Amino acid sequence: MGAIFSFLYGLIAYAASVGALLYLIGFSGDLLVPRSVDSGTTATLFEALSINVLLLSLFAVQHSVMARQAFKRAWTRIVPRTVERSTYVLATSIVLALLFWQWRPIQEPIVWRIGNAAAVELLWAMFWLGWALVLISTFLINHFELFGLQQVFTRLTGRTMPAPAFRMPLFYRYVRHPLYLGILLSLWSVPVMTAGHLLFSMGLSGYVFAGIWFEERDLVAQFGERYRRYRAEVGMLVPRRSRS
């Protein structure tokens, strides 16, 4: 019964994370959603800045702290290891939902507004390319493990999780963090950049760089010299491949 409940919990967490990710696309691009980075409940500038910075900080802390190995070791004394990842993605979905709900748009000043039709189309192409890169990257590094489904399915079927292995599939041969690169492309490839959107893009970009620093520290601890060589040979966000 525990395995069945874990699997159902994992399915719910996965569905929530997919929903949050899809809403994030619409939220960041101001597309097809009732509340976006540039629409929703209005507020004074001070109130908007205070609330938005708090929401971005909450996301950054939750998403970074819960991903660290030290936290996982302590957390799995309370939460079964099988559902640790599902709990992480569910918590991220809840924090994102709170951000979507409570975000306060800041329309002025307009940082940039692109009028050239060709340039606008290029920016939207970059926006969608970024999200495509995010999606493809999750499958390259095992999409279902990343979102917690493989762990609960493995328990349901009585198997054991394979040991972590260092791999460099496709994009990872030329850039160490293509998923983060896709997020950055999508955040900044918009034809209209309001002050609120700038704050959102800067906040998540800051999280990306902080997340890379913590993640690479964990990867060095896990894979040692193999990852150090990889880091020396392959670019972090700008594609590069060399032999040291």
Backbone as JSON, one array per atom type, in Angstrom:
{
  "sequence": "MGAIFSFLYGLIAYAASVGALLYLIGFSGDLLVPRSVDSGTTATLFEALSINVLLLSLFAVQHSVMARQAFKRAWTRIVPRTVERSTYVLATSIVLALLFWQWRPIQEPIVWRIGNAAAVELLWAMFWLGWALVLISTFLINHFELFGLQQVFTRLTGRTMPAPAFRMPLFYRYVRHPLYLGILLSLWSVPVMTAGHLLFSMGLSGYVFAGIWFEERDLVAQFGERYRRYRAEVGMLVPRRSRS",
  "N": [[0.83, -1.21, 0.0], [1.98, 1.2, 0.74], [3.73, 1.66, -1.38], [1.91, 2.06, -3.46], [0.53, 4.36, -2.62], [2.69, 6.13, -2.59], [3.27, 6.2, -5.31], [0.91, 7.35, -6.37], [1.04, 9.82, -5.08], [3.39, 10.75, -6.26], [2.49, 10.99, -8.91], [0.59, 13.05, -8.62], [2.26, 15.14, -7.77], [3.88, 15.36, -10.04], [1.99, 16.12, -12.0], [1.24, 18.59, -10.94], [3.66, 19.98, -11.14], [4.09, 20.05, -13.92], [1.86, 21.57, -14.67], [2.49, 23.98, -13.33], [4.84, 24.68, -14.68], [3.9, 25.07, -17.32], [2.18, 27.21, -16.85], [4.05, 29.06, -16.04], [5.36, 29.61, -18.44], [3.33, 30.97, -19.86], [2.93, 33.05, -18.01], [5.43, 34.42, -17.92], [5.64, 35.22, -20.56], [3.41, 36.71, -20.92], [1.07, 35.5, -21.95], [-2.0, 34.1, -22.72], [-2.89, 33.59, -20.1], [-4.7, 34.31, -17.04], [-3.46, 35.92, -15.1], [-0.45, 37.57, -15.28], [3.06, 38.4, -15.66], [2.83, 41.05, -16.35], [0.22, 41.72, -15.84], [-2.66, 41.83, -13.66], [-3.35, 42.16, -10.13], [-3.1, 45.48, -9.18], [-0.82, 47.75, -7.51], [0.76, 50.09, -5.21], [3.99, 51.48, -6.02], [5.97, 50.95, -4.06], [4.73, 48.91, -2.54], [4.39, 46.95, -4.53], [7.07, 46.41, -5.26], [8.06, 45.45, -2.81], [6.46, 43.15, -2.3], [6.95, 41.61, -4.62], [9.74, 41.2, -4.6], [9.94, 39.74, -2.25], [8.49, 37.43, -2.99], [10.08, 36.42, -5.09], [12.42, 35.92, -3.67], [11.55, 33.97, -1.89], [11.02, 31.86, -3.66], [13.63, 31.41, -4.67], [15.05, 30.64, -2.35], [13.6, 28.35, -1.47], [13.84, 26.66, -3.75], [16.59, 26.35, -4.03], [17.64, 25.57, -1.48], [16.25, 23.17, -0.84], [17.29, 21.52, -2.76], [19.86, 20.91, -2.09], [22.41, 18.65, -0.99], [22.95, 18.33, 1.75], [20.59, 19.23, 2.95], [18.84, 17.33, 1.9], [19.76, 14.99, 3.12], [19.03, 15.43, 5.79], [16.28, 15.87, 5.46], [15.27, 13.47, 4.45], [15.13, 11.91, 6.67], [12.72, 12.37, 7.65], [10.89, 12.44, 5.52], [10.12, 9.82, 3.27], [12.73, 8.48, 1.25], [12.02, 7.76, -1.33], [9.98, 9.51, -2.14], [11.13, 11.93, -1.94], [12.05, 13.58, -4.07], [9.65, 14.05, -5.43], [8.29, 15.49, -3.47], [9.87, 17.74, -3.41], [9.46, 18.87, -6.02], [6.74, 19.32, -5.84], [6.6, 21.19, -3.76], [7.97, 23.28, -5.01], [6.14, 23.85, -7.05], [3.98, 24.8, -5.55], [5.08, 27.12, -4.42], [5.59, 28.56, -6.76], [2.95, 28.84, -7.67], [1.97, 30.54, -5.68], [3.53, 32.77, -6.24], [2.57, 33.42, -8.83], [-0.04, 34.09, -8.15], [0.14, 36.23, -6.33], [1.77, 38.13, -7.46], [2.62, 41.48, -8.33], [2.06, 43.6, -10.93], [4.27, 45.93, -12.55], [4.03, 48.44, -14.5], [5.27, 50.75, -15.48], [8.51, 52.31, -15.53], [8.66, 51.76, -19.13], [11.11, 49.69, -20.15], [12.18, 48.75, -22.56], [10.7, 48.77, -25.82], [10.11, 47.05, -28.59], [9.7, 47.91, -31.89], [10.09, 47.14, -34.52], [8.94, 44.8, -36.82], [10.22, 42.44, -37.73], [12.23, 42.13, -35.85], [10.68, 41.72, -33.56], [9.47, 39.26, -34.19], [11.78, 37.69, -34.21], [12.56, 37.83, -31.54], [10.4, 36.51, -30.28], [10.79, 34.02, -31.4], [13.2, 33.32, -30.19], [12.33, 33.26, -27.57], [10.57, 31.01, -27.56], [12.39, 29.11, -28.43], [14.06, 29.04, -26.21], [12.37, 27.85, -24.23], [11.89, 25.41, -25.48], [14.45, 24.36, -25.4], [14.73, 24.05, -22.65], [12.78, 22.02, -22.16], [13.71, 19.86, -23.79], [16.2, 19.45, -22.63], [15.51, 18.47, -20.11], [14.68, 15.88, -20.73], [17.01, 14.83, -21.75], [18.58, 14.54, -19.49], [17.16, 12.74, -18.03], [14.07, 13.04, -17.69], [11.89, 11.99, -16.16], [13.02, 11.12, -13.79], [14.01, 13.54, -12.86], [11.64, 14.89, -12.24], [10.61, 13.25, -10.31], [9.05, 10.98, -10.87], [10.22, 8.54, -11.71], [11.4, 7.53, -9.41], [9.24, 6.87, -7.69], [7.89, 5.04, -9.3], [9.79, 3.07, -9.56], [9.86, 2.07, -6.94], [7.25, 1.1, -6.81], [7.32, -1.03, -8.59], [9.13, -2.66, -7.41], [11.82, -2.49, -7.96], [15.26, -1.26, -8.02], [16.77, 1.95, -7.78], [18.99, 3.07, -10.33], [22.53, 3.65, -9.95], [23.86, 6.99, -9.78], [25.2, 8.3, -12.78], [27.82, 9.78, -14.66], [27.17, 11.65, -17.5], [27.2, 12.98, -20.87], [25.03, 13.93, -22.76], [24.14, 14.98, -26.03], [23.33, 18.3, -26.08], [24.78, 18.75, -23.78], [27.38, 18.21, -24.33], [28.49, 20.49, -25.21], [27.65, 22.65, -23.72], [27.4, 23.25, -20.29], [25.1, 23.69, -18.83], [22.46, 23.58, -20.31], [19.72, 23.66, -19.76], [19.4, 25.79, -17.94], [20.36, 27.78, -19.61], [18.31, 27.86, -21.52], [16.21, 28.87, -19.92], [17.2, 31.45, -19.35], [17.29, 32.55, -21.96], [14.54, 32.62, -22.56], [13.58, 34.37, -20.61], [14.58, 36.89, -21.27], [13.98, 37.39, -23.89], [11.84, 39.15, -25.01], [9.52, 41.36, -26.59], [8.49, 43.63, -25.32], [9.6, 45.15, -22.5], [8.73, 45.69, -19.39], [9.04, 47.53, -16.26], [8.34, 45.83, -14.17], [8.57, 43.33, -15.4], [11.27, 43.37, -15.91], [12.28, 43.27, -13.29], [11.37, 40.71, -12.58], [12.76, 39.13, -14.49], [15.42, 39.74, -13.83], [15.49, 38.82, -11.18], [15.01, 35.99, -11.43], [17.12, 35.37, -13.11], [19.29, 35.96, -11.47], [18.87, 33.95, -9.58], [19.36, 31.72, -11.24], [22.16, 31.89, -11.73], [23.14, 31.7, -9.13], [22.11, 29.18, -8.52], [23.54, 27.59, -10.34], [26.12, 27.81, -9.28], [25.87, 26.5, -6.75], [25.0, 24.0, -7.66], [27.12, 23.08, -9.24], [29.09, 22.84, -7.32], [28.06, 20.71, -5.84], [28.16, 18.73, -7.82], [30.89, 18.47, -8.29], [31.64, 17.45, -5.81], [30.32, 15.02, -6.03], [31.24, 13.72, -8.42], [33.89, 14.37, -8.64], [37.17, 14.55, -9.98], [36.45, 13.97, -12.59], [34.28, 15.63, -13.17], [35.53, 18.09, -12.83], [37.31, 18.15, -15.0], [35.45, 18.15, -17.07], [34.21, 20.64, -16.6], [36.33, 22.32, -17.19], [36.57, 21.91, -19.91], [34.14, 22.41, -21.2], [31.76, 24.96, -21.95], [29.98, 27.04, -19.58], [27.44, 28.42, -19.94], [27.66, 29.54, -22.43], [28.08, 27.97, -25.46], [30.84, 25.82, -25.79], [33.63, 23.83, -26.59], [36.47, 22.23, -25.72], [39.75, 20.76, -25.48], [41.48, 20.04, -22.64]],
  "CA": [[0.0, 0.0, 0.0], [2.86, 2.35, 0.77], [4.23, 1.88, -2.73], [0.81, 2.61, -4.27], [0.32, 5.75, -2.22], [3.84, 6.9, -3.06], [3.13, 6.4, -6.76], [-0.15, 8.33, -6.57], [1.61, 11.1, -4.65], [4.32, 11.17, -7.31], [1.7, 11.44, -10.06], [0.02, 14.37, -8.29], [3.36, 16.11, -7.78], [4.29, 15.55, -11.43], [0.95, 16.91, -12.68], [1.34, 19.96, -10.43], [4.87, 20.62, -11.67], [3.86, 20.34, -15.34], [0.95, 22.71, -14.71], [3.22, 25.18, -12.93], [5.76, 25.03, -15.75], [3.12, 25.62, -18.43], [1.7, 28.54, -16.45], [5.22, 29.94, -16.03], [5.58, 30.06, -19.82], [2.34, 32.01, -20.12], [3.16, 34.15, -17.08], [6.62, 35.19, -18.31], [5.44, 35.78, -21.89], [2.14, 37.44, -20.93], [0.35, 34.76, -22.98], [-3.1, 33.16, -22.49], [-3.15, 33.31, -18.68], [-5.43, 35.43, -16.45], [-2.54, 36.78, -14.36], [0.89, 37.4, -15.83], [4.05, 39.32, -15.12], [2.42, 42.43, -16.65], [-1.22, 41.92, -15.6], [-3.1, 41.31, -12.37], [-3.69, 43.14, -9.09], [-2.18, 46.61, -9.15], [-0.43, 48.21, -6.18], [1.72, 51.18, -5.25], [5.32, 51.02, -6.41], [6.64, 50.37, -2.89], [4.07, 47.64, -2.22], [4.7, 46.0, -5.6], [8.48, 46.01, -5.13], [8.22, 44.66, -1.58], [5.83, 41.84, -2.48], [7.6, 40.86, -5.7], [11.07, 40.78, -4.14], [9.71, 38.67, -1.28], [8.09, 36.22, -3.72], [11.26, 35.9, -5.8], [13.35, 35.4, -2.66], [10.98, 32.72, -1.4], [11.27, 30.84, -4.68], [15.06, 31.12, -4.74], [15.45, 29.9, -1.15], [13.01, 27.01, -1.51], [14.35, 25.86, -4.86], [18.01, 26.07, -3.83], [17.91, 24.86, -0.23], [15.74, 21.8, -0.9], [18.05, 20.74, -3.74], [21.19, 20.65, -1.57], [22.58, 17.31, -0.44], [22.86, 18.38, 3.21], [19.17, 19.29, 3.28], [18.22, 16.04, 1.56], [20.1, 13.99, 4.14], [18.19, 15.69, 6.96], [14.88, 15.8, 5.07], [14.86, 12.08, 4.25], [14.86, 11.28, 7.95], [11.29, 12.62, 7.89], [10.16, 12.06, 4.3], [10.76, 8.67, 2.61], [13.63, 8.84, 0.14], [11.32, 7.53, -2.6], [9.14, 10.65, -2.51], [11.86, 13.19, -1.68], [12.05, 14.43, -5.27], [8.27, 14.46, -5.67], [7.99, 16.54, -2.5], [10.6, 18.93, -3.86], [8.8, 19.5, -7.16], [5.44, 19.79, -5.39], [6.85, 22.43, -3.03], [8.28, 24.3, -6.02], [4.88, 24.2, -7.73], [3.19, 25.62, -4.62], [5.72, 28.44, -4.33], [5.32, 29.24, -8.02], [1.53, 29.23, -7.68], [1.87, 31.72, -4.82], [4.11, 33.88, -6.99], [1.62, 33.8, -9.89], [-1.24, 34.65, -7.54], [0.37, 37.46, -5.58], [2.65, 39.06, -8.19], [2.06, 42.8, -8.61], [2.69, 44.16, -12.13], [4.8, 47.3, -12.54], [3.99, 48.75, -15.93], [6.13, 51.87, -15.83], [8.68, 52.72, -16.92], [8.94, 50.75, -20.14], [12.56, 49.62, -20.35], [12.28, 48.76, -24.02], [9.56, 48.35, -26.63], [10.62, 46.83, -29.94], [8.67, 48.2, -32.88], [10.37, 46.48, -35.79], [8.21, 43.53, -36.88], [11.16, 41.33, -37.87], [12.89, 41.97, -34.55], [9.69, 41.13, -32.66], [9.37, 37.83, -34.53], [13.02, 37.04, -33.79], [12.53, 37.71, -30.08], [9.47, 35.45, -29.93], [11.43, 32.76, -31.77], [14.17, 33.05, -29.13], [11.53, 32.9, -26.39], [10.13, 29.62, -27.69], [13.59, 28.28, -28.47], [14.5, 28.85, -24.84], [11.54, 26.86, -23.55], [12.15, 24.12, -26.11], [15.73, 23.91, -24.86], [14.45, 23.58, -21.29], [12.07, 20.75, -22.22], [14.59, 18.82, -24.34], [17.27, 19.19, -21.65], [15.01, 17.6, -19.03], [14.66, 14.5, -21.21], [18.39, 14.39, -21.92], [19.14, 14.15, -18.19], [16.14, 11.86, -17.45], [12.92, 13.86, -17.33], [11.02, 11.4, -15.14], [13.76, 11.16, -12.52], [14.08, 14.95, -12.46], [10.35, 15.27, -11.67], [10.24, 12.35, -9.23], [8.22, 9.84, -11.24], [10.99, 7.29, -11.79], [11.64, 7.03, -8.06], [8.04, 6.2, -7.15], [7.59, 3.89, -10.15], [10.77, 2.04, -9.2], [9.39, 1.43, -5.71], [6.01, 0.37, -7.1], [7.65, -2.26, -9.31], [10.06, -3.45, -6.62], [13.18, -2.39, -8.49], [16.13, -0.32, -7.32], [17.23, 3.05, -8.62], [20.39, 2.93, -10.77], [23.47, 4.61, -9.36], [24.1, 8.16, -10.65], [26.3, 8.15, -13.73], [28.16, 11.02, -15.35], [26.93, 11.54, -18.93], [27.2, 14.23, -21.62], [24.21, 13.73, -23.95], [23.78, 16.03, -26.97], [23.69, 19.67, -25.73], [25.71, 18.77, -22.65], [28.74, 18.12, -24.83], [28.96, 21.83, -25.59], [27.29, 23.63, -22.69], [27.18, 22.45, -19.08], [23.77, 23.93, -18.26], [21.53, 24.01, -21.37], [18.41, 23.95, -19.19], [19.47, 27.16, -17.44], [20.5, 28.64, -20.78], [16.97, 28.02, -22.08], [15.47, 29.78, -19.05], [17.7, 32.81, -19.57], [16.82, 33.0, -23.28], [13.11, 32.92, -22.51], [13.33, 35.51, -19.72], [15.02, 38.17, -21.83], [13.58, 37.52, -25.3], [10.47, 39.69, -25.07], [9.53, 42.64, -27.33], [8.18, 44.73, -24.41], [10.17, 44.89, -21.18], [8.28, 46.66, -18.39], [9.85, 47.53, -15.04], [8.02, 44.61, -13.44], [9.16, 42.2, -16.12], [12.71, 43.47, -15.68], [12.52, 42.75, -11.94], [11.16, 39.26, -12.66], [13.86, 38.53, -15.25], [16.65, 39.88, -13.05], [15.41, 37.94, -10.02], [15.2, 34.6, -11.82], [18.48, 35.24, -13.65], [20.17, 35.87, -10.3], [18.71, 32.6, -9.04], [20.03, 30.79, -12.15], [23.61, 31.9, -11.51], [23.38, 31.14, -7.8], [21.84, 27.75, -8.62], [24.67, 26.96, -11.03], [27.25, 27.74, -8.35], [25.6, 25.43, -5.8], [24.9, 22.71, -8.36], [28.45, 22.63, -9.65], [29.78, 22.41, -6.11], [27.56, 19.36, -5.54], [28.62, 17.81, -8.85], [32.31, 18.22, -8.03], [31.67, 16.54, -4.68], [29.81, 13.7, -6.43], [32.0, 13.09, -9.5], [35.31, 14.65, -8.45], [38.03, 15.02, -11.06], [35.76, 13.84, -13.88], [33.51, 16.85, -13.42], [36.46, 19.21, -12.97], [37.76, 18.15, -16.4], [34.3, 18.58, -17.88], [34.04, 22.07, -16.4], [37.42, 23.0, -17.89], [36.48, 21.7, -21.35], [32.83, 22.76, -21.76], [31.28, 26.23, -21.45], [28.9, 27.0, -18.59], [26.21, 28.8, -20.62], [28.02, 29.8, -23.82], [28.61, 26.72, -26.0], [32.28, 25.74, -26.01], [34.18, 22.49, -26.4], [37.92, 22.22, -25.92], [40.46, 19.67, -24.83], [42.5, 20.58, -21.76]],
  "C": [[0.86, 1.25, 0.0], [3.4, 2.7, -0.61], [3.17, 2.5, -3.62], [0.57, 4.07, -3.93], [1.47, 6.65, -2.67], [3.72, 7.2, -4.55], [2.04, 7.43, -7.07], [0.32, 9.73, -6.18], [2.57, 11.65, -5.71], [3.6, 11.66, -8.55], [1.1, 12.83, -9.82], [1.1, 15.45, -8.35], [3.82, 16.41, -9.21], [3.29, 16.41, -12.19], [1.02, 18.37, -12.23], [2.54, 20.68, -11.02], [4.73, 20.94, -13.15], [2.92, 21.53, -15.49], [1.64, 24.01, -14.36], [4.18, 25.63, -14.03], [5.03, 25.65, -16.94], [2.62, 27.03, -18.09], [2.87, 29.53, -16.43], [5.53, 30.46, -17.43], [4.61, 31.19, -20.16], [2.55, 33.24, -19.27], [4.31, 35.04, -17.56], [6.45, 35.84, -19.68], [4.17, 36.59, -22.02], [1.21, 36.84, -21.99], [-0.73, 33.87, -22.38], [-3.34, 32.8, -21.03], [-3.83, 34.52, -18.05], [-4.55, 36.41, -15.69], [-1.14, 36.51, -14.88], [1.83, 38.41, -15.19], [3.66, 40.78, -15.34], [0.92, 42.66, -16.48], [-1.6, 41.29, -14.27], [-3.42, 42.44, -11.42], [-2.65, 44.25, -9.06], [-1.92, 47.04, -7.71], [0.48, 49.42, -6.33], [3.09, 50.62, -5.58], [6.03, 50.35, -5.23], [6.05, 49.01, -2.54], [4.43, 46.58, -3.25], [6.13, 45.5, -5.48], [8.67, 45.09, -3.93], [7.68, 43.25, -1.77], [6.59, 41.01, -3.5], [8.99, 40.36, -5.29], [10.93, 39.65, -3.13], [9.35, 37.36, -1.98], [9.28, 35.59, -4.45], [12.26, 35.3, -4.82], [12.86, 34.07, -2.11], [11.22, 31.59, -2.38], [12.74, 30.43, -4.69], [15.52, 30.29, -3.55], [14.9, 28.48, -1.18], [13.68, 26.13, -2.55], [15.81, 25.49, -4.68], [18.25, 25.21, -2.6], [17.45, 23.41, -0.31], [16.5, 20.91, -1.88], [19.44, 20.36, -3.22], [21.26, 19.3, -0.86], [22.45, 17.3, 1.09], [21.4, 18.43, 3.65], [18.5, 17.95, 3.01], [18.52, 14.99, 2.61], [19.25, 14.17, 5.39], [16.71, 15.46, 6.65], [14.39, 14.36, 4.95], [14.81, 11.28, 5.54], [13.38, 11.42, 8.31], [10.45, 12.1, 6.73], [10.85, 10.86, 3.66], [11.58, 9.1, 1.4], [12.94, 8.71, -1.22], [10.56, 8.77, -3.07], [9.84, 11.98, -2.24], [11.8, 14.12, -2.88], [10.65, 14.92, -5.59], [7.87, 15.58, -4.73], [8.66, 17.85, -2.9], [9.87, 19.63, -5.01], [7.41, 20.0, -6.79], [5.59, 21.1, -4.62], [7.18, 23.57, -3.99], [7.02, 24.77, -6.73], [4.02, 25.09, -6.84], [3.77, 27.02, -4.51], [5.49, 29.23, -5.61], [3.87, 29.69, -8.11], [1.3, 30.47, -6.82], [2.42, 32.95, -5.53], [3.15, 34.36, -8.08], [0.41, 34.55, -9.31], [-1.01, 36.04, -6.96], [1.26, 38.47, -6.29], [1.92, 40.36, -8.5], [2.77, 43.39, -9.83], [3.17, 45.59, -11.9], [4.96, 47.71, -13.99], [4.99, 49.81, -16.35], [7.38, 51.87, -14.95], [8.85, 51.52, -17.85], [10.44, 50.78, -20.42], [12.89, 49.56, -21.83], [10.98, 48.28, -24.64], [10.04, 48.26, -28.06], [9.49, 47.03, -30.94], [8.86, 47.49, -34.2], [9.77, 45.08, -35.81], [9.15, 42.33, -36.95], [11.87, 41.05, -36.54], [11.96, 41.34, -33.53], [9.56, 39.64, -32.92], [10.6, 37.07, -34.08], [13.03, 36.83, -32.27], [11.57, 36.6, -29.64], [10.04, 34.08, -30.3], [12.45, 32.35, -30.71], [13.46, 32.62, -27.85], [11.13, 31.44, -26.44], [11.3, 28.66, -27.81], [14.1, 28.0, -27.06], [13.69, 27.79, -24.11], [11.68, 25.48, -24.16], [13.45, 23.52, -25.58], [15.57, 23.38, -23.44], [13.82, 22.19, -21.34], [12.99, 19.62, -22.7], [15.67, 18.45, -23.32], [16.78, 18.3, -20.52], [14.98, 16.14, -19.47], [16.08, 13.96, -21.4], [19.0, 13.92, -20.61], [18.16, 13.27, -17.39], [15.01, 12.68, -16.85], [12.15, 13.29, -16.14], [11.72, 11.27, -13.79], [13.8, 12.58, -11.99], [12.8, 15.39, -11.79], [9.8, 14.24, -10.69], [9.45, 11.13, -9.61], [9.0, 8.52, -11.26], [11.18, 6.69, -10.4], [10.42, 6.28, -7.53], [7.64, 4.99, -7.99], [8.54, 2.73, -9.83], [10.35, 1.3, -7.93], [8.14, 0.58, -5.98], [6.3, -0.98, -7.74], [8.69, -3.11, -8.59], [11.48, -3.44, -7.14], [14.01, -1.45, -7.63], [16.58, 0.76, -8.3], [18.67, 2.82, -9.05], [21.27, 3.99, -10.11], [23.67, 5.79, -10.3], [25.33, 7.95, -11.52], [26.55, 9.48, -14.43], [28.01, 10.82, -16.86], [26.96, 12.92, -19.56], [26.35, 14.08, -22.89], [23.99, 15.03, -24.73], [24.26, 17.42, -26.54], [24.78, 19.73, -24.67], [27.16, 18.56, -23.08], [29.34, 19.49, -25.1], [28.62, 22.92, -24.58], [26.87, 22.84, -21.44], [25.75, 22.58, -18.55], [22.78, 24.42, -19.34], [20.14, 24.33, -20.84], [18.37, 25.4, -18.67], [19.62, 28.16, -18.59], [19.14, 28.9, -21.41], [16.12, 28.97, -21.24], [15.9, 31.22, -19.28], [17.24, 33.37, -20.92], [15.36, 33.42, -23.22], [12.82, 34.16, -21.68], [13.59, 36.85, -20.4], [14.57, 38.4, -23.27], [12.11, 37.93, -25.4], [10.51, 41.05, -25.76], [9.2, 43.84, -26.46], [8.68, 44.34, -23.03], [9.73, 46.0, -20.24], [9.22, 46.6, -17.18], [9.61, 46.26, -14.23], [8.62, 43.38, -14.08], [10.67, 42.2, -15.94], [13.07, 42.91, -14.3], [12.39, 41.23, -11.93], [12.33, 38.58, -13.35], [15.18, 38.61, -14.48], [16.65, 38.94, -11.85], [15.66, 36.49, -10.38], [16.58, 34.36, -12.43], [19.49, 35.14, -12.51], [20.09, 34.49, -9.66], [19.45, 31.58, -9.91], [21.52, 30.73, -11.86], [23.97, 31.38, -10.12], [23.17, 29.63, -7.82], [22.96, 26.99, -9.3], [25.84, 26.78, -10.07], [27.06, 26.6, -7.36], [25.6, 24.07, -6.48], [26.27, 22.2, -8.76], [29.28, 22.19, -8.45], [29.36, 20.99, -5.73], [28.08, 18.34, -6.55], [30.11, 17.49, -8.7], [32.44, 17.24, -6.86], [31.26, 15.12, -5.08], [30.73, 13.0, -7.41], [33.49, 13.43, -9.49], [36.02, 15.15, -9.69], [37.35, 14.93, -12.43], [34.96, 15.1, -14.18], [34.41, 18.06, -13.54], [37.0, 19.3, -14.4], [36.66, 18.63, -17.33], [34.1, 20.09, -17.78], [35.13, 22.86, -17.12], [37.25, 22.94, -19.41], [35.21, 22.27, -21.98], [32.33, 24.05, -21.11], [30.11, 26.08, -20.5], [27.55, 27.29, -19.25], [26.45, 29.13, -22.09], [28.64, 28.53, -24.39], [30.1, 26.8, -26.3], [32.72, 24.31, -25.76], [35.67, 22.54, -26.7], [38.5, 21.02, -25.21], [41.57, 20.27, -23.98], [43.67, 19.63, -21.66]]
}
